[in-house]
Amino acid sequence: MPIDENIAHYSDLAFKSAIVVYALVLVLLLVQYASARTRKVVERELVAAGGSGSLPAAGPGRIETPQARPLSERAGNMAYSVLFVGVASHVLSIVLRGFATHRFPLGNMYEFVTMATAAAALVGIVFLREQRYRSMWVFLLVPILILMFLAGTLLYADAAPVVPALKSYWLPIHVTIVSIGSGVFLVSGVASLLFLYRLRQPEGQESDNILGVIARRLPDARALDRLAYKTTIIGFPLFGAGVILGAIWAEAAWGRFWGWDPKETCSFIAWVLYAAYLHARATSGWRDTKAAWINVAGFVAMLFNLFIINIVISGLHSYAGLN
């Protein structure tokens, strides 16, 4: 069937809109951090000057008026509300791309990265919905925006049919599972990086500089560690299933289950690293920083697999431009 150019245009428009909305959310979150730091500095100066750092209490004959919410709180609440618009636009771009091409929208690197970042955003909606986790969005949106920018520029491909080798029912099964697993691992990797950072700023000992304010707004180190573990528990079997299903597809397409193609090898290395993380997380003496660094190494392997293997190194998967 011919490509529907109008729907493809709306898909691209929804993708660009998602980037703009995510960028707006990021700005609001940065305002939240900046205003929180400014408020802390003002309060410290008032205390140093002999003041209490707060408005005087209402006395006899004085009408007590409700205080306005701090700018940091208002910016944070607004950011979280606008975030849903960005995620909806992001998902809409994927759905419209599928209707435009009359196929499952996972036929090239642009579509794969779009799906993976959408999965990361949806996982964030689920796991970061609690108030204590919402401050993590600023750190999750940065890699999402970078990946989406690369997808929309360097990796962009016009809506078109897939090559004959990808016209298989295995495409939506194998690649969807791998892309969702990659999105889950993005959240896990960010959580482990923040956990390592939080350990350098112990609870109750944060300074009043920008690094201390960032640490103060983050969940405690143990909560971040548990979040990284819970998301990896979900992503690990998903990614493992994707690798196994890819091997089955390889046997049907190339006559062998495994051939140590660069893509297969790097995927296996990433899977082993995440298995090592889960094992280290349950092993005494490895459960803290060592396990977190292994999780970060697994995330780096995923990014290497996504970009270097697909773009620089040629192999049996090169024709697809994706996983």
C-alpha positions in Angstrom: 0.0 0.0 0.0 1.2 3.5 -0.7 2.6 5.7 2.1 0.0 8.2 3.4 2.1 11.4 3.3 -0.5 13.5 5.3 -0.5 11.1 8.2 3.3 10.9 8.0 3.5 14.7 8.3 1.3 14.7 11.3 3.4 12.0 12.9 6.5 14.1 12.4 4.7 17.1 13.8 3.6 15.2 16.9 7.2 14.0 17.4 8.5 17.6 17.2 5.8 18.8 19.5 6.8 16.2 22.0 10.4 17.5 21.9 9.2 21.0 22.5 6.9 20.0 25.4 9.6 17.9 27.0 12.0 20.9 26.7 9.4 23.1 28.4 9.0 20.6 31.2 12.8 20.6 31.6 12.9 24.4 31.8 10.1 24.4 34.5 12.0 21.8 36.5 15.2 23.8 36.2 13.2 26.8 37.5 12.1 24.7 40.4 15.6 23.8 41.3 16.9 27.4 40.9 14.0 29.0 42.9 14.5 26.4 45.7 18.2 27.3 45.9 17.4 31.1 45.9 14.8 30.6 48.7 17.3 28.6 50.8 19.9 31.4 50.4 17.4 34.1 51.3 16.3 32.2 54.4 19.9 31.7 55.5 20.5 35.5 55.1 17.5 36.3 57.1 18.5 34.0 59.9 22.1 35.5 59.8 20.5 39.0 60.1 18.5 38.0 63.2 15.2 37.3 61.5 13.2 34.1 61.6 13.1 33.7 57.8 9.3 33.6 57.8 6.4 36.0 57.8 5.2 37.3 61.2 2.4 35.4 62.8 -1.1 37.0 62.8 -1.9 38.9 65.9 -5.1 40.5 67.4 -7.0 42.5 64.9 -4.8 41.2 62.0 -6.4 39.3 59.2 -4.3 36.2 58.3 -4.1 35.7 54.6 -3.0 32.4 53.1 0.6 32.4 51.8 1.1 31.8 48.1 2.8 28.6 47.2 6.6 28.9 46.6 7.7 29.3 43.0 9.6 26.0 43.2 6.4 24.1 44.1 4.3 25.8 41.5 6.9 25.2 38.8 7.2 21.5 39.7 3.4 20.9 39.7 3.1 22.7 36.4 6.0 20.6 34.9 4.4 17.4 36.0 1.0 18.3 34.5 2.5 19.4 31.1 4.6 16.2 31.0 1.5 14.2 30.3 0.9 16.3 27.1 4.4 15.5 26.0 4.0 11.8 26.6 0.7 11.8 24.8 2.2 13.6 21.8 5.2 11.2 21.8 2.9 8.1 21.7 0.7 9.7 19.1 3.7 10.2 16.8 4.4 6.4 16.9 0.7 5.5 16.3 0.5 7.9 13.3 3.7 6.6 11.9 2.3 3.1 11.9 -0.9 4.2 10.1 1.1 6.2 7.6 3.4 3.3 6.6 0.7 0.5 7.1 3.2 -1.5 9.2 4.5 -1.7 12.7 6.6 1.5 13.2 9.9 -0.2 14.0 11.6 -0.4 10.6 14.6 1.9 11.1 16.7 3.6 13.8 14.5 6.7 14.0 11.5 4.6 14.8 13.4 2.4 17.2 14.7 5.3 19.3 11.3 7.0 19.2 9.8 3.8 20.7 12.5 3.3 23.3 12.3 6.9 24.5 8.5 6.7 24.7 8.9 3.5 26.7 11.3 5.4 29.1 8.8 8.2 29.5 5.9 5.8 30.2 8.0 3.9 32.7 8.9 7.2 34.3 5.2 8.0 34.6 4.6 4.8 36.4 7.6 4.6 38.7 8.2 8.4 39.3 4.6 9.3 40.1 5.2 9.6 43.9 6.1 13.1 45.1 9.5 12.1 46.3 10.6 10.8 42.9 9.3 13.6 40.7 12.5 15.6 41.0 14.2 12.8 39.1 12.4 13.8 35.9 14.9 16.5 35.1 17.6 13.9 34.9 15.5 11.5 32.9 14.4 14.1 30.4 18.0 15.1 29.5 18.9 11.7 27.9 15.4 11.4 26.5 15.7 14.8 24.8 19.2 14.0 23.5 18.1 10.7 22.0 15.0 12.3 20.5 17.1 15.1 19.0 19.5 12.5 17.5 16.6 10.5 16.2 15.0 13.5 14.6 18.2 14.7 12.9 21.0 12.2 12.5 18.8 9.1 12.4 15.7 10.4 10.8 14.2 8.4 7.9 11.2 9.3 5.8 8.1 7.1 6.2 8.6 4.2 3.8 8.1 0.4 3.5 10.6 -1.8 5.2 13.1 -3.9 3.3 11.9 -7.4 2.3 14.0 -9.1 5.1 12.1 -7.2 7.7 8.6 -8.1 6.4 8.1 -10.7 9.1 5.7 -11.1 12.0 8.9 -11.3 14.2 9.5 -7.6 13.6 6.8 -6.3 16.0 7.5 -9.0 18.5 11.3 -9.0 18.7 12.0 -5.3 18.2 9.1 -4.0 20.4 10.3 -6.1 23.3 13.9 -5.0 22.9 12.9 -1.3 22.5 10.7 -1.4 25.6 13.5 -3.1 27.6 15.9 -0.4 26.4 13.5 2.3 27.7 13.3 0.5 31.1 17.1 0.3 31.3 17.3 4.0 30.6 15.3 4.7 33.8 17.4 2.2 35.7 20.7 3.7 34.5 19.6 7.2 35.6 18.5 5.9 39.0 21.9 4.2 39.6 23.8 7.3 38.5 21.8 9.5 40.9 22.3 6.9 43.6 26.1 7.2 43.2 25.8 11.0 43.3 23.5 10.9 46.3 26.1 8.8 48.3 28.5 11.7 47.9 25.9 14.1 49.5 24.8 12.3 52.6 21.3 12.9 53.9 21.3 16.0 56.2 24.8 17.0 55.3 24.1 18.7 51.9 25.7 22.1 51.4 23.8 25.2 50.2 25.4 25.3 46.8 23.7 24.1 43.7 25.0 20.6 44.0 23.7 20.4 47.6 20.3 21.7 46.6 20.1 19.1 43.8 20.9 16.4 46.2 18.4 17.7 48.8 15.6 17.5 46.3 16.4 13.9 45.3 15.1 10.9 47.1 17.5 9.3 49.6 20.2 7.0 48.3 18.3 3.8 49.3 15.2 4.8 47.5 17.2 5.5 44.3 18.9 2.1 44.7 15.6 0.3 45.1 14.2 2.1 42.0 17.2 1.0 39.9 16.7 -2.6 41.1 12.9 -2.7 40.5 13.2 -1.3 37.0 16.1 -3.7 36.2 14.0 -6.6 37.4 11.4 -5.6 34.8 13.9 -4.8 32.0 16.1 -7.8 32.4 13.6 -10.5 31.4 12.1 -8.3 28.7 15.5 -7.8 27.1 16.4 -11.5 27.6 13.2 -12.5 25.9 14.0 -10.1 23.0 17.4 -11.7 22.5 15.9 -15.2 22.5 13.2 -14.2 20.1 15.8 -12.5 17.9 17.7 -15.8 17.8 14.6 -17.6 16.7 14.0 -15.0 14.0 17.7 -15.4 12.9 17.2 -19.1 12.5 14.2 -18.5 10.3 15.9 -15.8 8.2 19.6 -16.8 8.1 19.4 -20.5 9.0 21.2 -20.3 12.3 20.3 -19.2 15.8 23.5 -17.4 16.7 26.5 -16.3 14.6 28.3 -13.8 16.9 27.3 -10.9 14.7 28.5 -7.6 16.3 24.9 -6.7 17.2 24.3 -10.2 18.8 27.6 -10.1 20.6 27.0 -6.6 22.1 23.5 -7.5 23.1 24.7 -10.6 24.9 27.4 -8.5 26.7 24.7 -6.1 27.9 22.5 -8.9 29.0 25.4 -10.5 31.0 26.2 -7.1 32.6 22.6 -6.7 33.8 22.6 -10.3 35.1 25.9 -9.5 36.9 24.2 -6.4 38.4 21.2 -8.4 39.7 23.6 -11.0 41.2 25.8 -8.3 42.8 22.8 -6.5 44.1 22.0 -9.7 46.1 25.6 -10.3 47.2 27.0 -8.9 50.5 29.8 -6.5 49.9 28.7 -5.7 46.3 25.2 -4.4 47.0 26.0 -0.6 47.1 28.4 1.2 44.8 29.9 -1.8 43.0 26.5 -3.1 41.9 25.5 0.4 40.8 28.6 0.8 38.7 27.8 -2.6 37.0 24.3 -1.3 36.2 25.8 1.9 34.7 28.2 -0.3 32.7 25.2 -2.2 31.3 23.5 1.1 30.4 26.7 2.2 28.6 26.8 -1.1 26.7 23.1 -0.5 25.6 24.0 2.9 24.2 27.1 1.5 22.5 24.9 -1.2 21.0 22.4 1.3 19.8 24.7 3.8 18.2 28.2 2.5 17.5 27.2 -1.0 16.5 24.3 0.2 14.3 26.1 3.2 12.7 29.8 2.5 12.7 30.2 -1.3 12.6 28.8 -3.3 9.7 27.1 -6.6 10.2 24.1 -8.7 9.4 21.8 -6.2 11.2 23.2 -3.2 9.3 20.6 -3.3 6.6 17.9 -2.6 9.1 19.5 0.4 10.6 18.4 -0.8 14.0 18.4 -3.7 16.4 
